[in-house]
Amino acid sequence: MNKRKIVNDPVYGFINIPTELIFDLIEHPYYQRLRRIKQLGMAEYVYPGALHTRFHHALGAMYLMNEALMTLRSRGHQISEAELEAAQIAILLHDVGHGPFSHVLESVILDKVPHEQISFLLMEELNRQLGGALTLAIQMFTGNYERKFFTQLISSQLDVDRMDYLNRDSFFTGVREGFIGADRILKMLDIVDNQLVVEQKGIYSIENFLTARRLMYWQVYLHKTSICAETMLIQIITRARELIRAGEDVFATPAFMIFLKKEVSLEDFTADKSYLEAFAEMDDYDIWACVKIWAKHPDKLLSNISKMLLDRNLFKIHISDAPIEASFLEKIQIDLLSNPSIQESDLPYLIIQGNTSNAAYVSGKQNINILTKDKRVLDIAEASDLPTIKALSNIVKKYYICWAKNVYLR
């Protein structure tokens, strides 16, 4: 069987599947599941074109990894074929541990288990199945490989993961401000003292990259309508879990039911392999199937919020630069309780407060380093002559409150 395939990607054109091992990993059910997990969660409620998946994204990141390493080879850095393959595998599988709706439900379905930990566990299982073929890739993924620039390309403030998702998410949402010109950044990469650096002539591309990231967060990833839809989905699952644990009859797919009945921790995953296998069966379709059925459940909170989400009858949302004032919250509570179908015990599901933050660049944390013409290595915030770069290092925090309107529960 010929395993040297070519994939036609809408962002980069043709992507080569470079080795038989990588082909086998793409064909594995763990990776194929990513076809059924959207990259941007609920962003399609704002941008109808945001239907691309983690499958697309990981392939694109693998392509950029190859481009980056080819550039470094052309500069005289020795990179073996084994290292080249391992780095591509590490980035190909970096998101394999994402659950349904990617980041949206990460803290709802699991008990403080980040998707990176699940990716690591799945990579270890694949390594066992493949007789140790992923050992080097896992070392790079976990930061335990001696050549640290490989790990920087996989996970840092200037990694191929971010480069791909900015370009890809910009493409599919139509938000052109997110386009970063990753090809130019990759051509400017070099290595100094085992650390990734960018040539000084690439500094403006890095500035554009950081600005694009800030814009994409507020225009796409943290768009108020996306936040609202995500909040509703979280409330739906929270209510379903409460009913299930109270002994109510609530439908769920078998894999999803495991995580609704029990708070599954990292210790549970490592102690009992069945949890990992159940997690690897779940995708967006499990959640949507449940929401469609829950829309007809006798519990009015569960059914009404489910139907509202399905019909895109979303909660209202108010976003503020300061914490939500108590008087504003009290007014919403009074308005809701004036509805005879709503009781005070319903309010936690109909009013939700939270906050969100965004920093495009954090100095001192996996710095983006610039190699100056006189061979000095400087943090981008120090090397750039633009005051906006320092501004992008500021963490911007916003507060929000979502609440139901025109809802009748009984």
Number of C-alpha atoms within 10 A of each C-alpha: 4 6 13 12 12 12 11 10 12 12 14 14 11 12 16 16 18 17 12 14 16 18 16 12 17 20 12 12 11 20 21 15 22 28 15 18 23 23 26 23 23 23 24 19 17 16 16 11 14 23 17 21 19 24 22 19 24 28 22 26 26 27 22 25 28 18 17 22 24 16 17 20 14 11 12 9 13 11 12 10 9 10 17 17 20 23 25 25 25 27 28 25 26 25 22 25 24 26 25 26 23 22 16 20 18 17 13 17 23 19 15 13 16 16 20 17 16 22 20 20 19 20 24 16 16 17 16 13 11 14 10 12 14 22 16 18 27 22 17 27 27 15 17 13 15 11 14 15 21 27 24 21 24 26 20 16 20 23 22 27 24 20 24 26 22 25 24 24 25 20 19 18 20 15 17 15 19 28 22 23 15 20 14 12 21 22 18 21 20 24 15 14 9 12 15 23 24 26 19 24 14 17 21 14 19 25 19 17 25 23 19 20 26 20 17 22 17 13 16 23 18 17 14 20 19 23 21 25 27 21 24 24 23 18 22 24 21 16 18 27 21 14 17 16 14 10 10 12 12 17 16 19 14 12 18 20 16 16 18 21 16 13 13 17 14 17 9 14 18 12 11 10 12 13 19 19 14 15 22 21 17 21 22 18 14 18 17 15 13 19 25 15 15 25 21 14 18 12 17 17 23 23 21 21 27 27 18 17 21 16 9 11 16 22 23 15 17 14 17 13 11 11 15 18 9 8 9 11 15 11 11 19 16 11 10 24 15 11 13 10 13 17 12 10 8 15 16 11 20 21 20 19 17 14 15 12 12 17 16 21 25 16 15 8 9 14 19 24 23 28 25 16 10 7 11 12 19 18 16 23 23 15 17 18 12 12 10 13 21 16 14 20 16 14 13 14 14 16 16 20 22 24 23 21 14 9 17 14 17 10
